[in-house]
Amino acid sequence: MREDARLMLPELIRLRREIHADPELGLSLPRTQRRVITALADLDLEVTLGKGLDSVVAVLRGGRPGPVVLLRADMDALPMREEVDLPYRARGDAMHACGHDLHVAGLVGAARLLHGRRETLAGDVVFMFQPGEELGDGAARMIAEGVLDAAGARPVAAYGIHVVPGEFGVFSTRPGPLMAGCAELDVVVRGRGGHASAPHLTIDPVPAAAELVQALQTFVTRRFDVFDPVVLTTTQLHAGGAARNIITDEARLGATIRMLSADVLDRLQAELPGLVRGVAAAHGCDTDVEVRVVCPPTVNDPALATDALATLSATFGDERVRVSPAPVMGSEDFSYVLRHVPGVFVFLRATPRDIDHETASPNHSPHVVFDDAVLADQAVALASLAIRHLGPP
């Protein structure tokens, strides 16, 4: 299979670079969708397109009855201008700075490898090409449209691979929590404006908002176990206008929150609004407060994660497979799939060998570069994880 992947690598690289040069954002990815459909057109697959988003679901039927496995790739880019001078540099103000272009090409490669072995497979494979990961709701929308039932039965396992900077060709994952869940906090503090020379005649929302920034940090450090961590960062604070002698009627703040367990997410939703309202009320202000869940934590099935590490080691060698020492606080909406189906999310390092991987630009940087030579191994890894469930015992 690795030799087959090596032979198809130029084709996968061409597809990846076409997608990289022509990035699309969010849920509407018509050109990317067409490229995926074209890349799969010569395979015997059952293809379904999304209704409310430009997704592609393809089902491969194995030669014998058996379970269903789901393999997923996200497809959307980020709203940022690429700052790397590549022959296939992205045009305009969008960029595949998170490697989703590689994810698409790698999953196409896995589909081709598995299609060539379909008669030996005891079961079916669902290929999930997903828009809207950066929005946090693409996976949930595809689930609502039926991706988990596309083959007629729920998958027994789901797998995804995400490229990251680091030593080229090295895989890593871990049992249990791998990536944080994400929620967003939006607060409007309403007072009563007036002249800055007479604050006693107003209800100033600015001190309340400023106190809230500190209160939110205290809330995290004093109400949550350090071994079940929460990261809350206030990233937006807005009040007033051009004139400095006017006390404004309202102030606004926004924060992002990361957590590793569903219980903590539930507590945040239940307790944060009361904290915000209490601080605002102490200043005589009213508030609007919303805690909006972007995606839950990404939690790998412990048994499947241990098995995936063993499968990858058997395929690529122990030296290329590592157990992640700790979760990362970034978020990933593959977590919605893992809420319904046991599965594993895997990181694959893809910094070009001529770049120092210790200082390489991270995902979501306009300077990040990935080596698309990794696509052959990405395709083999996904196919191998599927075959682990569908191949000979």
JOQUI-V501048 format. One record per residue. N is the residue number from 0. SS is DSSP state (@ for helix, = for strand, . for the rest). Layout:
BEGIN
((N:SS) (N:SS))
END
This chain:
BEGIN
((0:.) (1:@) (2:@) (3:@) (4:@) (5:@) (6:@) (7:@) (8:@) (9:@) (10:@) (11:@) (12:@) (13:@) (14:@) (15:@) (16:@) (17:@) (18:@) (19:@) (20:@) (21:.) (22:.) (23:.) (24:.) (25:.) (26:.) (27:.) (28:.) (29:@) (30:@) (31:@) (32:@) (33:@) (34:@) (35:@) (36:@) (37:@) (38:@) (39:@) (40:.) (41:.) (42:.) (43:.) (44:.) (45:=) (46:=) (47:=) (48:=) (49:.) (50:.) (51:.) (52:.) (53:.) (54:.) (55:=) (56:=) (57:=) (58:=) (59:=) (60:=) (61:.) (62:.) (63:=) (64:=) (65:=) (66:=) (67:=) (68:=) (69:=) (70:=) (71:=) (72:=) (73:=) (74:.) (75:.) (76:.) (77:=) (78:.) (79:.) (80:.) (81:.) (82:.) (83:.) (84:.) (85:.) (86:.) (87:.) (88:.) (89:.) (90:.) (91:.) (92:.) (93:.) (94:=) (95:.) (96:.) (97:.) (98:.) (99:@) (100:@) (101:@) (102:@) (103:@) (104:@) (105:@) (106:@) (107:@) (108:@) (109:@) (110:@) (111:@) (112:@) (113:@) (114:@) (115:.) (116:.) (117:@) (118:@) (119:@) (120:.) (121:=) (122:=) (123:=) (124:=) (125:=) (126:=) (127:=) (128:=) (129:=) (130:.) (131:.) (132:.) (133:.) (134:.) (135:.) (136:.) (137:@) (138:@) (139:@) (140:@) (141:@) (142:@) (143:@) (144:.) (145:.) (146:@) (147:@) (148:@) (149:.) (150:.) (151:.) (152:.) (153:.) (154:.) (155:.) (156:=) (157:=) (158:=) (159:=) (160:=) (161:=) (162:=) (163:=) (164:.) (165:.) (166:.) (167:.) (168:.) (169:.) (170:=) (171:=) (172:=) (173:.) (174:.) (175:=) (176:=) (177:=) (178:=) (179:.) (180:=) (181:=) (182:=) (183:=) (184:=) (185:=) (186:=) (187:=) (188:=) (189:=) (190:.) (191:=) (192:.) (193:=) (194:=) (195:@) (196:@) (197:@) (198:@) (199:@) (200:@) (201:.) (202:=) (203:.) (204:@) (205:@) (206:@) (207:@) (208:@) (209:@) (210:@) (211:@) (212:@) (213:@) (214:@) (215:@) (216:@) (217:@) (218:@) (219:@) (220:@) (221:@) (222:@) (223:.) (224:.) (225:.) (226:.) (227:.) (228:.) (229:=) (230:=) (231:=) (232:=) (233:=) (234:=) (235:=) (236:=) (237:=) (238:=) (239:.) (240:.) (241:.) (242:.) (243:.) (244:.) (245:=) (246:=) (247:.) (248:.) (249:=) (250:=) (251:=) (252:=) (253:=) (254:=) (255:=) (256:=) (257:=) (258:=) (259:.) (260:.) (261:@) (262:@) (263:@) (264:@) (265:@) (266:@) (267:@) (268:@) (269:@) (270:@) (271:@) (272:@) (273:@) (274:@) (275:@) (276:@) (277:@) (278:@) (279:@) (280:@) (281:@) (282:.) (283:.) (284:.) (285:=) (286:=) (287:=) (288:=) (289:=) (290:=) (291:=) (292:=) (293:=) (294:=) (295:.) (296:.) (297:=) (298:=) (299:=) (300:.) (301:@) (302:@) (303:@) (304:@) (305:@) (306:@) (307:@) (308:@) (309:@) (310:@) (311:@) (312:@) (313:@) (314:@) (315:@) (316:.) (317:@) (318:@) (319:@) (320:=) (321:=) (322:=) (323:.) (324:.) (325:.) (326:.) (327:=) (328:.) (329:.) (330:.) (331:.) (332:.) (333:.) (334:@) (335:@) (336:@) (337:@) (338:@) (339:@) (340:.) (341:.) (342:=) (343:=) (344:=) (345:=) (346:=) (347:=) (348:=) (349:.) (350:.) (351:.) (352:.) (353:.) (354:.) (355:.) (356:.) (357:.) (358:.) (359:.) (360:.) (361:.) (362:.) (363:.) (364:.) (365:.) (366:.) (367:.) (368:.) (369:.) (370:.) (371:@) (372:@) (373:@) (374:@) (375:@) (376:@) (377:@) (378:@) (379:@) (380:@) (381:@) (382:@) (383:@) (384:@) (385:@) (386:@) (387:@) (388:@) (389:@) (390:.) (391:.) (392:.))
END
